[in-house]
Amino acid sequence: MIKLKIKSGDTVKVIAGDHKGAEGKVLRVLREKNKAVVEGVNFVSKHTKPSAKNPQGGIVKKEAPIHISNIALIDPKTKSATRVGSKVEGDKKVRVSKKSNQVL
């Protein structure tokens, strides 16, 4: 399992696939599958049976995971997609934007 450079709560942009150009916040990161769930991106229709929680049942729209390689972190300074590096500041390792060289 590789170390992922994207964390939940980050704002990302989709750089490949059907939803290319879409932006959203990362809701969940699935490390074992190298995927992330991004808010408002990659909706799928899930058919649900009637249950106590949802007595009506029916079709529910929800976000599906998207592969980590298809998303890029958005640099808060330049407001564009950037690669992520890391450097040691003091005794802490921090993530750094490759475009603006600013700590994320």
C-alpha positions, -999 to 999 in steps of 0.1 A, spaced: 0 0 0 15 33 -11 13 66 9 -14 88 -5 -9 126 -8 -46 134 -5 -64 135 28 -101 138 36 -112 175 38 -88 185 9 -103 204 -21 -95 185 -53 -100 187 -90 -108 158 -113 -81 157 -140 -92 126 -160 -124 106 -167 -161 114 -172 -161 141 -146 -129 159 -158 -128 195 -146 -152 190 -116 -141 202 -82 -151 191 -47 -141 182 -12 -127 148 -3 -152 131 20 -134 98 25 -101 82 14 -101 44 8 -63 36 12 -65 -1 5 -82 6 -29 -63 38 -38 -96 56 -42 -113 87 -27 -150 98 -25 -153 134 -37 -183 155 -29 -206 161 -59 -185 140 -83 -192 105 -98 -228 100 -87 -243 65 -91 -279 54 -87 -283 27 -60 -316 8 -58 -327 3 -22 -353 -21 -8 -379 -7 15 -366 -10 51 -374 4 86 -350 33 79 -363 40 44 -399 27 42 -404 40 7 -373 23 -9 -365 34 -45 -335 48 -62 -309 68 -42 -281 89 -58 -248 87 -40 -211 95 -47 -189 65 -57 -152 64 -52 -128 77 -79 -92 66 -84 -66 87 -67 -46 91 -100 -76 109 -115 -77 137 -89 -52 165 -81 -51 187 -51 -60 224 -56 -34 249 -44 -51 275 -22 -28 303 -34 -30 298 -72 -65 281 -72 -52 255 -97 -44 218 -96 -9 211 -82 13 181 -74 22 175 -38 57 172 -23 69 171 13 96 187 34 106 188 70 99 220 90 114 218 124 106 183 136 74 179 115 70 166 80 46 189 60 29 187 26 41 213 1 25 226 -32 49 221 -61 34 251 -79 37 278 -52 61 260 -28 36 268 0 27 246 29 -7 229 25 
